[in-house]
Amino acid sequence: CVCQSGRFLVGNTSLEKLVINEPTSSGWSAFSRLLCNTSTISNTHCSNHTLTQIHCHGYGEEVPRSVERYLEMNKYQEHVATTKILMHHPVFNMETFFQWKLKFLPVLLAWFHEAMSV
């Protein structure tokens, strides 16, 4: 089952290519969430950024564009997490950072500086 495969890929940092048989539309949806979980910034950051190719047998033998887009993004490892975050979370709630007062400011500024180069 594609959904079960997706569970073990959540923490994957080495598997780059995968072959699956007869994926369903719900299976492709699960792979899309695995590659870029947009529910929160943290989940987006923790999404799979390693998988770059999925070959399938059945279901028209084509990877849906929504999945293919994330696989292509994963080929550029250096800034893939930052790109996915900026793509799906263009507005940040800064109140989360207020609890650290100014202690977190240098880290936040460094992240935004790096994000500007993406």
Residue pairs with C-beta under 8 A, 6 or more apart in sequence:
1 27
2 20
2 23
2 24
2 26
2 27
2 28
2 30
2 31
3 26
3 27
3 30
5 18
5 20
6 30
6 31
6 33
6 34
9 15
9 18
9 34
9 48
9 51
10 34
10 46
10 48
12 48
12 50
12 51
13 50
14 50
15 50
15 51
16 50
16 51
16 52
16 53
17 51
17 52
17 53
17 54
17 55
18 51
18 53
18 54
18 55
19 54
19 55
19 56
19 57
20 27
20 54
20 55
20 56
20 57
21 56
21 57
21 58
22 56
22 57
22 58
22 59
23 31
23 56
23 58
23 59
24 59
28 59
28 63
28 64
28 66
28 67
31 54
31 67
32 64
32 66
32 67
32 70
34 47
34 48
34 51
35 47
35 48
35 51
35 67
35 70
35 71
35 74
36 44
36 47
36 70
36 73
36 84
36 88
37 43
37 44
37 46
37 47
38 44
38 88
38 89
41 85
41 89
41 92
44 81
44 84
44 85
44 88
44 89
45 81
45 84
45 85
47 81
47 84
48 74
49 74
49 77
49 80
49 81
49 84
50 74
51 71
51 74
52 71
52 72
52 74
52 75
53 71
54 63
54 67
54 71
56 62
56 63
63 71
70 84
73 80
73 83
73 84
74 80
76 83
79 114
79 115
79 117
79 118
82 111
82 114
82 115
82 118
83 118
85 115
86 115
86 118
97 104
97 108
